[in-house]
Amino acid sequence: VIAIAYAWPAVGVFVVATLLILGGAIGVLIYKNPVHAALSLILCLFGVALAFLAQQADFLAAVEIIVYAGAIVVLFLFVIMFLGVDRTDALEGEPLVGQRTFAAIAVSLVVAGVVFLMASSHWVTGVPSVSTGGVPLHTGSGNVRQIGTALYTTYLIAFEVTAALLIISVVGAVNLARKERPRVGESAQ
Amino acid sequence: MNVPASWYLILAAVLFGVGAFGFLTRRSAIIMFMCIELMLNAVNLTFVTFARSLSDTFAGIAPVSVPGFMVSQIAGALIALGAAKALFPSKDIA
């Protein structure tokens, strides 16, 4: 009944995205084999990209596919293959008594609380588009140019902090992976 | 006319819940990482939905895409560190 009020393509896209996202997420939960869980994660990420596209975030949808499905899941699969594909996660039994029950109760309380807050409050917003006076940042069309402008002007500090974080994580990864070698002139211990 | 933002927000909340449940119950470290990815994606979806619903111009969505962009970079860094830790488990670094 509610759906009639909205255009059916938008509703259809939402339903498809929901099915992809929730199906993929539940697949990650229930598959024993990590490879199957990773493939199911790809399904979920495609659903999220579809939801981004439906809300006009084209660039972010492309980033979602390229970075998540293209790089991160491949990295997951790489680690899984490296450690041995045969390892499966035992789903029977719980490491702690009642762990699943407590987790389910806690998670559903949190989700219900968030949804209740969302339903019972209204958003405080400022004047619309106060920074640009209602005109787009650039007359040139496209998400990418606008995101680039915002990233390199208004949000430059966040961008630089992220760059520093990436450098730190590269150094940390190299440090974790480095083998201790004896120096020249010293004998190996 | 797009569907109301609350539909997408509820979807993101449910996705976050599924990810959190998996993180709390699964035992394999790799699958726990995947559940963290699910939660990060739920947050990204929330960002994009608010960007769409709280802005009146198309330009409004671009600045709010910035946190989503940052989150995906942070996720990449996190996964790289996790991979290094999983592949070289002998070091005594927590």
Interface residues (C-beta under 8 A of the other chain):
Chain A: Y6 A7 A10 V11 F14 A17 T18 I21 L22 A25 I26 V28 L29 P34 A37 A38 L41 C44 L45 V48 A51 F52 A54 Q55 Q56 A57 F59 L60 V63 E64 V67 Y68 A71 I72 L75 F76 F78 V79 I80 F82 L83 R87 D89 A90 E94 P95 Q99 R100 A103 A104 A106 V107 S108 V110 V111 V114 V115 M118 A119 W123 T125 P128 S129 T132 G134 V135 P136 L137 H138 N143 Q146 I147 T149 A150 L151 T154 Y155 A158 T162 L165 L166 S169 V170 G172 A173 L176 A177
Chain B: M1 N2 V3 P4 S6 W7 Y8 L9 I10 L11 A13 V14 L15 F16 G17 V18 G19 A20 F21 G22 L24 T25 R26 R27 S28 I30 I31 F33 M34 C35 E37 L38 N41 N44 L45 V48 T49 A51 R52 L54 S55 D56 T57 F58 A59 G60 I61 A62 P63 S65 V66 G68 F69 M70 S72 Q73 I74 A75 G76 A77 L78 I79 A80 L81 G82 A83 A84 K85 A86 L87 F88 K91 I93
